[in-house]
Amino acid sequence: MAKTVDQYFDDLRETRVWRSIFRSGTGSSTLKRSLAIQQNVFLHLFSTKVRTRMLGFSATWYLGTLTLGTFLLLVATGIPLMLYYHPSVPQAYADTKDLQFVVSSGLFLRNLHRWSAHAMVFLVFAHMFKVFYRGAYRTPREFNWVIGVVLLLVTLLLSYTGYLLPWDQLAYWAITVGSNIASAVPLMGDKIRFLLLGGHAVNANALLRFYVLHCMILPLTAMFFIAIHFWRIRKDGGLYSHSSEPTVARAQTEHELSDVLPLPAKVARSGAPQLGPRRAINHG
């Protein structure tokens, strides 16, 4: 009798090679499924169990996923752009012009990168407004809210550092104005400006620093915090309104029950002392 495809897969899972890679083995029990997730390098960040409504689509899910999609699109378009760009003062502007007029589909690649950056900034703000409106910053999600604020700052820094790379008049004066605003910070403004520009003026040092920040440090920082952000979303039970929190839902349930319970039961639930039946008084 010929084996089916499922039987071939079952035989494969029982081999020593498969067991050496997937040590938890196979099975449909809750323990086996939990071990399969916990011992997988890609899946161990997620929870072993999720609520059914977590798998549904919502406005918050769309905004967060679209933000991640624009970030991945920025990475996919930024890597080819790096192949045609030199972070040096005499060459940066010429490379930008070559991308626009010489490189095949270079204008499309650059515009796709630029508009994806604008879309990411808009989606991050929209996502945070949605989360704030739904009250998802409350307990137990305070830490993930802080991670989201950090990701917002990283997104703004990514957009700001990429603004200088074309090295045209618009980029030069935009960074000049931005660095002068940073220098207005009390006590440490001049140090922040010097650290940002690598000097006292927007020159080759500033271009090199912005290039390293934009192409290496900030993207890696964003990836790190995005991983923590998605992990905490799963561990915290997802994003849902405050009215569905366990403590609030329990309070609402008790309030609804108090409207239908008889009076003795209401008194018992409130913890008030109850008057028992009177004992007969012996006058004898």
C-alpha positions in Angstrom: 0.0 0.0 0.0 1.4 3.4 -1.1 2.1 5.9 1.6 0.4 9.2 1.7 2.1 12.6 1.9 1.2 12.9 5.6 2.8 9.6 6.3 6.0 10.6 4.6 6.0 13.8 6.7 5.4 11.7 9.8 8.4 9.4 8.9 10.5 12.5 8.3 9.7 13.9 11.7 10.8 10.7 13.4 14.2 10.8 11.8 17.3 11.6 13.8 18.1 14.6 11.6 14.7 16.2 12.2 14.8 15.5 16.0 18.2 17.1 16.2 16.8 20.3 14.7 13.4 20.3 16.3 14.0 18.8 19.7 10.5 19.1 21.1 9.2 16.4 18.8 5.8 16.2 17.3 2.3 16.0 18.8 -1.0 17.8 19.1 -0.9 18.2 22.9 -0.7 21.6 24.5 2.8 20.8 25.9 4.1 19.8 22.5 2.8 22.9 20.9 4.2 25.1 23.6 7.6 23.5 23.3 7.6 23.8 19.5 7.1 27.6 19.9 9.5 28.1 22.8 12.3 26.2 21.2 12.0 28.0 17.8 14.3 30.9 17.2 11.7 32.7 15.1 8.6 31.9 17.1 9.8 32.1 20.7 9.1 35.8 20.8 5.4 35.1 20.5 3.0 33.7 23.0 2.1 30.0 23.0 -1.6 31.0 23.2 -3.4 34.0 21.9 -7.0 35.1 22.1 -9.2 34.5 19.0 -10.0 38.1 18.6 -6.2 38.8 18.4 -6.2 37.1 15.0 -8.9 39.4 13.6 -8.2 42.6 11.6 -8.7 46.0 13.2 -7.7 49.6 12.6 -4.9 49.4 15.2 -3.6 46.1 13.6 -3.7 47.8 10.1 -1.8 50.9 11.3 0.9 48.9 13.1 1.4 46.4 10.3 1.4 49.2 7.7 4.1 51.0 9.7 6.2 47.8 9.8 5.6 47.4 6.0 6.8 50.9 5.2 9.9 50.2 7.4 10.7 47.0 5.5 10.1 48.9 2.2 12.6 51.6 3.3 15.2 48.9 4.1 14.5 47.2 0.7 14.9 50.4 -1.2 17.7 51.9 1.0 20.1 49.1 0.4 20.2 49.6 -3.5 20.5 53.3 -3.0 23.6 52.8 -0.8 25.3 51.1 -3.8 25.1 54.3 -5.8 25.9 56.8 -3.1 29.2 58.1 -1.6 28.9 60.1 1.7 31.4 62.8 0.6 30.8 66.4 -0.1 32.0 66.6 -3.7 30.3 63.4 -4.7 27.0 63.2 -2.8 25.1 65.7 -4.9 26.5 64.2 -8.1 25.4 60.7 -7.0 21.9 62.1 -6.3 21.7 63.5 -9.8 23.0 60.3 -11.3 20.2 58.4 -9.5 17.7 60.9 -11.0 18.9 61.0 -14.6 21.4 58.2 -15.3 20.7 55.1 -13.2 18.0 52.9 -14.7 14.8 53.2 -12.5 16.9 55.3 -10.1 14.3 58.1 -9.9 11.6 55.5 -9.1 13.8 53.9 -6.4 14.6 57.2 -4.8 11.0 58.5 -4.9 9.7 55.2 -3.5 12.2 55.5 -0.6 11.2 59.1 0.0 7.4 58.6 0.0 7.8 55.5 2.1 9.6 57.6 4.7 6.8 60.2 4.6 4.2 57.4 4.9 6.0 55.9 7.9 6.0 59.1 9.8 2.3 59.6 9.2 1.4 56.0 10.1 3.5 56.1 13.3 1.6 59.2 14.5 -1.8 57.7 13.4 -0.9 54.5 15.2 0.0 56.3 18.5 -3.2 58.4 18.3 -5.2 55.3 17.9 -3.5 53.6 20.8 -3.9 56.6 23.0 -7.6 56.9 22.0 -8.2 53.2 22.9 -6.4 53.6 26.2 -3.9 50.9 25.4 -1.2 52.8 27.4 -2.8 51.8 30.7 -1.8 48.9 32.9 -0.3 46.5 32.0 0.9 48.1 28.8 2.9 51.1 30.1 6.2 49.6 29.1 5.1 49.0 25.6 3.8 52.5 25.3 7.2 53.8 26.3 8.7 51.6 23.6 6.3 53.1 21.1 7.4 56.6 22.1 11.0 55.6 21.5 10.1 54.2 18.1 8.4 57.5 17.3 11.6 59.4 18.1 13.8 56.9 16.1 11.4 57.3 13.1 11.7 61.1 13.3 15.5 60.8 13.6 15.6 58.5 10.6 13.7 61.0 8.6 15.8 63.9 9.8 19.2 62.3 9.1 18.1 61.2 5.6 17.2 64.8 4.8 20.9 65.8 4.5 22.1 63.0 2.3 21.2 64.6 -1.1 23.5 67.5 -0.1 21.5 70.1 -2.0 20.5 73.6 -0.8 17.2 72.4 0.7 19.0 69.7 2.7 21.9 72.0 3.8 19.7 74.8 5.2 17.1 72.4 6.7 19.9 70.8 8.7 21.3 74.2 9.6 18.0 75.3 11.0 17.5 72.0 12.8 20.9 72.1 14.4 20.4 75.7 15.5 17.2 74.7 17.2 19.0 71.9 19.0 21.6 74.4 20.2 18.8 76.4 22.0 18.4 73.6 24.5 19.4 75.0 28.0 22.7 74.0 29.4 23.7 71.4 26.9 22.5 72.8 23.6 25.9 73.6 22.1 27.2 70.1 23.0 24.2 68.5 21.3 24.8 70.5 18.2 28.5 69.7 18.2 27.8 66.0 18.7 25.2 66.0 15.9 27.3 67.8 13.3 30.8 66.7 14.3 31.9 70.4 14.4 30.5 73.9 14.4 29.1 73.9 10.9 27.3 71.7 8.4 30.2 70.2 6.5 31.7 66.8 5.5 31.8 65.7 9.1 28.1 66.2 9.4 27.3 64.4 6.2 29.4 61.4 7.3 27.8 61.3 10.7 24.3 61.6 9.3 25.1 58.8 6.8 26.2 56.4 9.5 23.3 57.3 11.7 20.8 56.9 8.9 22.1 53.7 7.3 23.5 51.8 10.3 22.8 52.9 13.9 19.2 54.1 13.7 17.9 51.2 11.5 19.5 48.6 13.9 18.0 50.5 16.9 14.6 50.5 15.2 14.8 46.7 14.5 15.7 46.1 18.2 12.8 48.1 19.6 10.4 46.8 17.0 11.2 43.2 18.1 10.6 44.2 21.7 7.4 46.0 20.7 5.8 43.1 18.9 6.9 40.7 21.7 5.2 42.8 24.3 2.1 43.1 22.3 1.8 39.3 22.3 2.7 39.0 26.0 0.3 41.7 27.1 -2.6 40.1 25.3 -2.7 42.4 22.3 -4.2 45.9 21.8 -7.8 46.1 22.9 -10.0 48.7 24.5 -9.9 49.5 28.2 -13.5 48.3 28.6 -12.4 44.7 27.9 -9.6 44.6 30.4 -10.0 41.8 32.9 -10.4 44.0 36.0 -12.8 46.4 34.3 -14.8 43.6 32.7 -15.1 41.9 36.1 -16.3 45.1 37.7 -18.9 45.5 34.9 -20.0 41.9 35.4 -20.5 42.4 39.1 -22.4 45.6 38.5 -24.7 43.9 36.1 -25.2 41.0 38.5 -26.1 43.4 41.3 -29.1 44.6 39.3 -30.7 41.2 39.0 -29.7 39.5 42.3 -32.3 39.4 45.1 -31.7 41.7 48.1 -30.1 39.1 50.4 -27.6 38.1 47.7 -26.8 41.8 47.1 -26.1 42.3 50.8 -23.9 39.2 50.9 -21.9 40.4 47.9 -21.4 43.8 49.4 -20.0 42.3 52.6 -22.5 44.1 54.9 -23.5 42.2 58.0 -26.8 40.3 57.7 -29.4 40.0 60.4 -30.2 36.4 61.1 -33.5 35.0 62.5 -34.4 36.3 65.9 -33.9 33.8 68.7 -36.9 33.0 71.0 -36.7 34.8 74.3 -37.2 32.6 77.4 -39.2 34.6 80.0 -39.5 31.6 82.2 
